[in-house]
Amino acid sequence: MDHAYRLEMAPPSVDDYLRLRKEAGLSERTREEAENGANGAWACARVIHVESGETAGMGRVISDGGWYFHIIDMAVLPHHQRKGIGDAIMTALLAKIDEHAPNAYVNLLADPPGRRLYERHGFVESAPASTGMKRT
């Protein structure tokens, strides 16, 4: 990540959270959902564009605090992509996990646009041993 950006280990504001999800192509959430969840993560990282003050990217981790860690909300605004922001966020989140729980089980759900990023950080598909499922 170049010097035009600053990484902070803090959650985005509710407005930034909603905007990042929408503009990065993630499913949109309601303001109430964002207000209830934005500060509920085990760890958060956000990247700020220094000159404009704009929150350019985010990532969060939810966890039991012991051994199970799930990476969520990885998002970078389209006009800030391809500048190492996603890598910086993932590196920071994984470093915090490794510091706290060196033998942690870390997982995520990988949408196609993020798969190369996750693979660079050591993630592999878990199928056929396990398959991600969701309740509809």
FIKOLZA-1660 file (N, C-alpha, C; in steps of 0.1 Angstrom, whole numbers, plus 5000, padded with zeros to 4 digits):
% residues 136
   i   px   py   pz ch aa at
   1 5009 4988 5000  A  M  N
   1 5000 5000 5000  A  M CA
   1 5009 5012 5000  A  M  C
   2 5006 5022 4992  A  D  N
   2 5015 5034 4991  A  D CA
   2 5012 5044 5002  A  D  C
   3 5020 5054 5002  A  H  N
   3 5019 5064 5013  A  H CA
   3 5007 5073 5012  A  H  C
   4 4999 5072 5002  A  A  N
   4 4987 5080 5001  A  A CA
   4 4976 5075 5010  A  A  C
   5 4978 5063 5017  A  Y  N
   5 4969 5056 5025  A  Y CA
   5 4974 5054 5039  A  Y  C
   6 4965 5053 5049  A  R  N
   6 4969 5050 5063  A  R CA
   6 4959 5039 5068  A  R  C
   7 4965 5028 5073  A  L  N
   7 4957 5017 5079  A  L CA
   7 4955 5020 5094  A  L  C
   8 4943 5018 5098  A  E  N
   8 4939 5019 5112  A  E CA
   8 4932 5007 5117  A  E  C
   9 4935 5002 5129  A  M  N
   9 4928 4991 5135  A  M CA
   9 4916 4996 5142  A  M  C
  10 4906 4999 5135  A  A  N
  10 4893 5005 5140  A  A CA
  10 4882 5002 5131  A  A  C
  11 4870 5002 5136  A  P  N
  11 4859 5000 5126  A  P CA
  11 4856 5013 5118  A  P  C
  12 4850 5011 5107  A  P  N
  12 4845 5023 5099  A  P CA
  12 4833 5028 5106  A  P  C
  13 4830 5041 5103  A  S  N
  13 4817 5047 5108  A  S CA
  13 4806 5039 5101  A  S  C
  14 4794 5040 5107  A  V  N
  14 4782 5034 5101  A  V CA
  14 4780 5038 5087  A  V  C
  15 4781 5051 5084  A  D  N
  15 4779 5056 5070  A  D CA
  15 4790 5050 5061  A  D  C
  16 4802 5050 5066  A  D  N
  16 4813 5044 5057  A  D CA
  16 4811 5029 5055  A  D  C
  17 4806 5022 5065  A  Y  N
  17 4804 5008 5064  A  Y CA
  17 4793 5006 5053  A  Y  C
  18 4782 5013 5054  A  L  N
  18 4771 5011 5044  A  L CA
  18 4776 5015 5030  A  L  C
  19 4784 5026 5029  A  R  N
  19 4789 5030 5016  A  R CA
  19 4799 5020 5010  A  R  C
  20 4808 5015 5018  A  L  N
  20 4818 5006 5013  A  L CA
  20 4811 4993 5008  A  L  C
  21 4802 4988 5016  A  R  N
  21 4795 4976 5012  A  R CA
  21 4788 4978 4998  A  R  C
  22 4781 4989 4997  A  K  N
  22 4773 4991 4985  A  K CA
  22 4782 4993 4973  A  K  C
  23 4792 5002 4974  A  E  N
  23 4800 5006 4963  A  E CA
  23 4810 4995 4959  A  E  C
  24 4814 4986 4969  A  A  N
  24 4823 4975 4966  A  A CA
  24 4816 4963 4960  A  A  C
  25 4802 4964 4960  A  G  N
  25 4794 4953 4954  A  G CA
  25 4790 4942 4964  A  G  C
  26 4791 4945 4977  A  L  N
  26 4786 4935 4987  A  L CA
  26 4771 4938 4988  A  L  C
  27 4765 4928 4995  A  S  N
  27 4750 4930 4997  A  S CA
  27 4748 4942 5006  A  S  C
  28 4738 4950 5003  A  E  N
  28 4735 4961 5011  A  E CA
  28 4728 4957 5024  A  E  C
  29 4731 4965 5035  A  R  N
  29 4725 4962 5048  A  R CA
  29 4717 4975 5052  A  R  C
  30 4708 4973 5061  A  T  N
  30 4701 4984 5066  A  T CA
  30 4709 4992 5076  A  T  C
  31 4705 5004 5079  A  R  N
  31 4712 5013 5088  A  R CA
  31 4712 5006 5102  A  R  C
  32 4700 5000 5106  A  E  N
  32 4699 4994 5119  A  E CA
  32 4709 4982 5120  A  E  C
  33 4710 4974 5109  A  E  N
  33 4719 4963 5110  A  E CA
  33 4733 4968 5111  A  E  C
  34 4737 4979 5104  A  A  N
  34 4750 4984 5105  A  A CA
  34 4753 4990 5119  A  A  C
  35 4743 4997 5124  A  E  N
  35 4745 5003 5138  A  E CA
  35 4747 4992 5148  A  E  C
  36 4740 4981 5147  A  N  N
  36 4741 4970 5156  A  N CA
  36 4754 4962 5155  A  N  C
  37 4759 4961 5142  A  G  N
  37 4770 4952 5140  A  G CA
  37 4783 4959 5138  A  G  C
  38 4784 4972 5135  A  A  N
  38 4796 4978 5131  A  A CA
  38 4807 4977 5142  A  A  C
  39 4803 4978 5154  A  N  N
  39 4813 4978 5165  A  N CA
  39 4813 4964 5172  A  N  C
  40 4806 4954 5166  A  G  N
  40 4806 4941 5173  A  G CA
  40 4816 4931 5169  A  G  C
  41 4826 4935 5161  A  A  N
  41 4836 4926 5156  A  A CA
  41 4847 4924 5166  A  A  C
  42 4854 4913 5165  A  W  N
  42 4866 4910 5174  A  W CA
  42 4877 4919 5169  A  W  C
  43 4879 4922 5157  A  A  N
  43 4889 4931 5151  A  A CA
  43 4884 4937 5139  A  A  C
  44 4888 4950 5137  A  C  N
  44 4885 4957 5125  A  C CA
  44 4897 4964 5119  A  C  C
  45 4898 4966 5106  A  A  N
  45 4908 4974 5100  A  A CA
  45 4901 4982 5090  A  A  C
  46 4906 4995 5089  A  R  N
  46 4901 5004 5078  A  R CA
  46 4913 5011 5072  A  R  C
  47 4911 5015 5060  A  V  N
  47 4922 5022 5053  A  V CA
  47 4916 5036 5049  A  V  C
  48 4923 5046 5053  A  I  N
  48 4919 5060 5050  A  I CA
  48 4928 5066 5039  A  I  C
  49 4922 5072 5029  A  H  N
  49 4929 5079 5019  A  H CA
  49 4933 5093 5025  A  H  C
  50 4946 5095 5027  A  V  N
  50 4951 5106 5036  A  V CA
  50 4947 5119 5030  A  V  C
  51 4948 5122 5018  A  E  N
  51 4945 5135 5012  A  E CA
  51 4930 5139 5014  A  E  C
  52 4921 5129 5011  A  S  N
  52 4907 5132 5011  A  S CA
  52 4900 5129 5024  A  S  C
  53 4907 5120 5032  A  G  N
  53 4900 5116 5045  A  G CA
  53 4890 5105 5043  A  G  C
  54 4888 5101 5030  A  E  N
  54 4878 5091 5027  A  E CA
  54 4883 5077 5032  A  E  C
  55 4873 5069 5037  A  T  N
  55 4876 5056 5041  A  T CA
  55 4875 5048 5028  A  T  C
  56 4886 5042 5024  A  A  N
  56 4888 5035 5011  A  A CA
  56 4886 5020 5012  A  A  C
  57 4887 5014 5024  A  G  N
  57 4886 5000 5025  A  G CA
  57 4884 4996 5039  A  G  C
  58 4879 4984 5041  A  M  N
  58 4877 4978 5054  A  M CA
  58 4877 4963 5054  A  M  C
  59 4879 4957 5066  A  G  N
  59 4878 4943 5068  A  G CA
  59 4875 4941 5083  A  G  C
  60 4868 4930 5086  A  R  N
  60 4865 4928 5100  A  R CA
  60 4866 4913 5103  A  R  C
  61 4868 4909 5116  A  V  N
  61 4869 4896 5121  A  V CA
  61 4858 4894 5132  A  V  C
  62 4851 4883 5131  A  I  N
  62 4842 4879 5142  A  I CA
  62 4848 4866 5148  A  I  C
  63 4847 4864 5161  A  S  N
  63 4854 4853 5167  A  S CA
  63 4848 4850 5181  A  S  C
  64 4851 4837 5185  A  D  N
  64 4848 4834 5199  A  D CA
  64 4860 4838 5208  A  D  C
  65 4870 4843 5202  A  G  N
  65 4882 4848 5210  A  G CA
  65 4891 4837 5214  A  G  C
  66 4888 4825 5210  A  G  N
  66 4897 4814 5214  A  G CA
  66 4905 4808 5203  A  G  C
  67 4897 4801 5194  A  W  N
  67 4904 4795 5183  A  W CA
  67 4897 4797 5169  A  W  C
  68 4885 4801 5169  A  Y  N
  68 4877 4802 5157  A  Y CA
  68 4875 4817 5153  A  Y  C
  69 4880 4820 5140  A  F  N
  69 4880 4834 5136  A  F CA
  69 4874 4834 5121  A  F  C
  70 4865 4843 5119  A  H  N
  70 4858 4843 5106  A  H CA
  70 4860 4858 5100  A  H  C
  71 4866 4859 5089  A  I  N
  71 4869 4872 5083  A  I CA
  71 4857 4876 5074  A  I  C
  72 4852 4888 5077  A  I  N
  72 4840 4893 5070  A  I CA
  72 4842 4907 5065  A  I  C
  73 4833 4912 5056  A  D  N
  73 4833 4926 5052  A  D CA
  73 4845 4931 5046  A  D  C
  74 4852 4923 5038  A  M  N
  74 4864 4928 5031  A  M CA
  74 4859 4936 5019  A  M  C
  75 4862 4949 5019  A  A  N
  75 4857 4957 5008  A  A CA
  75 4866 4969 5006  A  A  C
  76 4869 4972 4993  A  V  N
  76 4877 4983 4989  A  V CA
  76 4869 4991 4978  A  V  C
  77 4868 5004 4980  A  L  N
  77 4861 5012 4970  A  L CA
  77 4867 5010 4956  A  L  C
  78 4859 5008 4945  A  P  N
  78 4864 5006 4932  A  P CA
  78 4875 5015 4928  A  P  C
  79 4874 5028 4930  A  H  N
  79 4884 5037 4926  A  H CA
  79 4897 5037 4934  A  H  C
  80 4897 5029 4944  A  H  N
  80 4909 5027 4953  A  H CA
  80 4915 5013 4951  A  H  C
  81 4909 5005 4943  A  Q  N
  81 4914 4991 4941  A  Q CA
  81 4927 4991 4933  A  Q  C
  82 4934 4979 4935  A  R  N
  82 4947 4977 4928  A  R CA
  82 4958 4986 4933  A  R  C
  83 4957 4989 4946  A  K  N
  83 4967 4997 4952  A  K CA
  83 4972 4991 4965  A  K  C
  84 4969 4978 4967  A  G  N
  84 4974 4971 4979  A  G CA
  84 4966 4972 4991  A  G  C
  85 4955 4978 4990  A  I  N
  85 4946 4981 5002  A  I CA
  85 4941 4968 5008  A  I  C
  86 4935 4959 4999  A  G  N
  86 4930 4947 5004  A  G CA
  86 4941 4938 5011  A  G  C
  87 4953 4938 5004  A  D  N
  87 4964 4930 5010  A  D CA
  87 4968 4936 5024  A  D  C
  88 4968 4949 5025  A  A  N
  88 4972 4955 5038  A  A CA
  88 4962 4952 5049  A  A  C
  89 4949 4953 5045  A  I  N
  89 4939 4950 5055  A  I CA
  89 4940 4935 5059  A  I  C
  90 4941 4926 5049  A  M  N
  90 4942 4912 5053  A  M CA
  90 4954 4909 5061  A  M  C
  91 4965 4914 5058  A  T  N
  91 4978 4912 5065  A  T CA
  91 4976 4917 5080  A  T  C
  92 4970 4928 5082  A  A  N
  92 4968 4934 5095  A  A CA
  92 4958 4925 5103  A  A  C
  93 4948 4920 5097  A  L  N
  93 4938 4912 5104  A  L CA
  93 4944 4898 5108  A  L  C
  94 4952 4892 5099  A  L  N
  94 4958 4880 5101  A  L CA
  94 4969 4881 5112  A  L  C
  95 4976 4892 5112  A  A  N
  95 4987 4894 5122  A  A CA
  95 4981 4895 5136  A  A  C
  96 4969 4902 5137  A  K  N
  96 4962 4903 5150  A  K CA
  96 4958 4889 5155  A  K  C
  97 4952 4881 5145  A  I  N
  97 4948 4868 5149  A  I CA
  97 4960 4859 5153  A  I  C
  98 4970 4859 5145  A  D  N
  98 4982 4851 5149  A  D CA
  98 4988 4855 5162  A  D  C
  99 4988 4868 5165  A  E  N
  99 4994 4873 5178  A  E CA
  99 4985 4868 5190  A  E  C
 100 4972 4867 5188  A  H  N
 100 4963 4863 5198  A  H CA
 100 4961 4848 5199  A  H  C
 101 4961 4842 5188  A  A  N
 101 4958 4827 5188  A  A CA
 101 4966 4821 5177  A  A  C
 102 4979 4817 5179  A  P  N
 102 4988 4811 5169  A  P CA
 102 4982 4799 5162  A  P  C
 103 4974 4791 5168  A  N  N
 103 4968 4779 5163  A  N CA
 103 4954 4780 5159  A  N  C
 104 4950 4792 5155  A  A  N
 104 4936 4796 5152  A  A CA
 104 4931 4789 5139  A  A  C
 105 4918 4786 5139  A  Y  N
 105 4911 4782 5127  A  Y CA
 105 4905 4795 5121  A  Y  C
 106 4910 4798 5109  A  V  N
 106 4905 4811 5103  A  V CA
 106 4898 4807 5090  A  V  C
 107 4886 4812 5088  A  N  N
 107 4879 4810 5076  A  N CA
 107 4872 4822 5070  A  N  C
 108 4867 4821 5058  A  L  N
 108 4859 4832 5052  A  L CA
 108 4851 4826 5041  A  L  C
 109 4842 4834 5036  A  L  N
 109 4834 4830 5024  A  L CA
 109 4839 4839 5013  A  L  C
 110 4844 4832 5003  A  A  N
 110 4851 4839 4992  A  A CA
 110 4842 4841 4980  A  A  C
 111 4838 4854 4977  A  D  N
 111 4832 4857 4965  A  D CA
 111 4842 4858 4954  A  D  C
 112 4839 4855 4942  A  P  N
 112 4849 4854 4931  A  P CA
 112 4858 4866 4930  A  P  C
 113 4854 4879 4932  A  P  N
 113 4864 4889 4930  A  P CA
 113 4875 4889 4941  A  P  C
 114 4873 4883 4952  A  G  N
 114 4883 4883 4963  A  G CA
 114 4891 4870 4964  A  G  C
 115 4889 4861 4956  A  R  N
 115 4896 4848 4957  A  R CA
 115 4911 4849 4955  A  R  C
 116 4915 4856 4946  A  R  N
 116 4930 4857 4944  A  R CA
 116 4937 4864 4956  A  R  C
 117 4930 4874 4962  A  L  N
 117 4936 4880 4974  A  L CA
 117 4937 4870 4985  A  L  C
 118 4926 4862 4987  A  Y  N
 118 4926 4852 4998  A  Y CA
 118 4936 4841 4996  A  Y  C
 119 4937 4837 4983  A  E  N
 119 4947 4826 4980  A  E CA
 119 4961 4831 4983  A  E  C
 120 4964 4844 4980  A  R  N
 120 4977 4850 4983  A  R CA
 120 4980 4849 4998  A  R  C
 121 4970 4849 5006  A  H  N
 121 4972 4849 5021  A  H CA
 121 4970 4835 5027  A  H  C
 122 4971 4825 5018  A  G  N
 122 4971 4811 5023  A  G CA
 122 4958 4804 5024  A  G  C
 123 4947 4810 5020  A  F  N
 123 4934 4804 5020  A  F CA
 123 4932 4794 5009  A  F  C
 124 4926 4783 5011  A  V  N
 124 4923 4773 5001  A  V CA
 124 4908 4769 5003  A  V  C
 125 4903 4763 4992  A  E  N
 125 4889 4758 4993  A  E CA
 125 4888 4747 5003  A  E  C
 126 4878 4746 5011  A  S  N
 126 4876 4736 5021  A  S CA
 126 4868 4724 5015  A  S  C
 127 4861 4725 5004  A  A  N
 127 4854 4714 4998  A  A CA
 127 4864 4704 4993  A  A  C
 128 4861 4691 4992  A  P  N
 128 4849 4685 4996  A  P CA
 128 4848 4682 5011  A  P  C
 129 4858 4684 5019  A  A  N
 129 4858 4681 5033  A  A CA
 129 4847 4688 5040  A  A  C
 130 4845 4701 5037  A  S  N
 130 4834 4708 5043  A  S CA
 130 4829 4718 5032  A  S  C
 131 4817 4722 5033  A  T  N
 131 4811 4731 5023  A  T CA
 131 4804 4742 5031  A  T  C
 132 4806 4755 5026  A  G  N
 132 4799 4766 5032  A  G CA
 132 4784 4764 5030  A  G  C
 133 4776 4768 5040  A  M  N
 133 4762 4767 5039  A  M CA
 133 4756 4780 5045  A  M  C
 134 4744 4783 5041  A  K  N
 134 4737 4795 5047  A  K CA
 134 4723 4791 5049  A  K  C
 135 4716 4798 5058  A  R  N
 135 4702 4796 5060  A  R CA
 135 4695 4806 5052  A  R  C
 136 4684 4802 5045  A  T  N
 136 4676 4811 5036  A  T CA
 136 4663 4814 5043  A  T  C
% end
